[in-house]
Amino acid sequence: MDKKIHPQVSIDGYRRTQANEDKLNTTVLSCFLTDAGVETLKYLRSITIESVAGFNISDQELRQREGMRFLVGIIEQRIKEGKNVRARESNKRRTGN
């Protein structure tokens, strides 16, 4: 079975082919490789993953924060995967495969 043709469950829970995943990952990587992208990701981390809620946070606020954290986590994972895709492509070009 060819993984590039048959959809797989993605890091965000949706099914995509490996080719579509690779394209999405490299697109996200391109967005966040710039200085502006790096600063944007720092900002998003600061208001989500690095933010600590007080003891009196409501259930709705907690769910909202967790959703935002999840989204930033997806972005960071796609950046990581985009780097992996670029490394594989670079290795293919070097070895001629």
C-alpha positions in Angstrom: 0.0 0.0 0.0 1.4 3.3 -1.1 1.2 5.9 1.8 1.3 8.8 -0.7 -2.0 7.7 -2.3 -4.0 6.4 0.7 -5.2 9.0 3.2 -3.8 8.8 6.8 -5.0 10.5 9.9 -3.1 13.8 10.3 -1.8 15.5 13.4 -5.0 17.6 13.4 -7.3 14.6 13.1 -8.2 14.9 9.4 -7.4 12.4 6.7 -5.0 13.5 4.0 -2.6 11.8 1.6 1.0 12.0 2.5 1.7 14.3 -0.4 -1.0 16.7 0.9 0.4 16.5 4.4 3.9 17.3 3.1 2.7 20.3 1.1 0.8 21.6 4.1 3.7 21.1 6.4 6.2 22.9 4.1 3.6 25.7 3.6 3.3 26.3 7.4 7.1 26.1 7.7 7.5 28.8 5.1 5.1 31.1 6.9 6.9 30.8 10.2 10.5 30.8 9.0 10.6 34.6 8.5 11.5 37.0 11.3 7.8 38.0 11.5 6.7 34.4 11.6 9.2 33.6 14.5 7.9 36.6 16.4 4.3 35.7 15.8 4.9 32.2 17.0 6.6 33.5 20.2 3.6 35.7 20.8 1.1 32.8 20.2 3.1 30.7 22.7 3.2 33.5 25.3 -0.6 33.8 25.3 -1.3 30.0 25.1 1.2 27.4 26.1 3.3 29.6 28.4 0.2 31.2 30.0 -0.9 30.1 33.4 -4.6 30.4 34.4 -5.6 31.3 37.9 -7.5 29.0 40.2 -10.8 30.8 39.5 -10.9 30.1 35.7 -14.3 29.0 34.4 -14.8 25.8 32.5 -15.5 27.8 29.3 -12.3 29.8 29.7 -10.3 26.7 30.3 -11.7 25.0 27.3 -11.0 28.0 25.1 -7.4 28.1 26.4 -6.9 24.4 25.7 -8.2 24.8 22.2 -5.8 27.7 21.6 -2.9 25.6 23.0 -3.9 22.7 20.8 -3.8 24.9 17.7 -0.4 26.3 18.6 0.8 22.8 19.1 -0.4 21.8 15.7 1.5 24.8 14.2 4.7 23.8 16.0 4.3 20.2 14.9 3.7 21.2 11.3 6.9 23.3 11.4 8.8 20.4 12.7 7.4 18.1 10.0 8.0 20.7 7.3 11.7 20.7 8.3 11.7 16.9 8.0 10.1 17.0 4.6 12.7 19.6 3.4 15.5 17.4 4.8 14.1 14.3 3.0 13.8 16.3 -0.3 17.4 17.6 0.1 18.7 14.0 0.7 16.8 12.8 -2.4 18.4 15.5 -4.5 21.9 14.7 -3.1 21.6 11.0 -3.6 19.7 11.1 -6.8 16.8 9.0 -5.5 
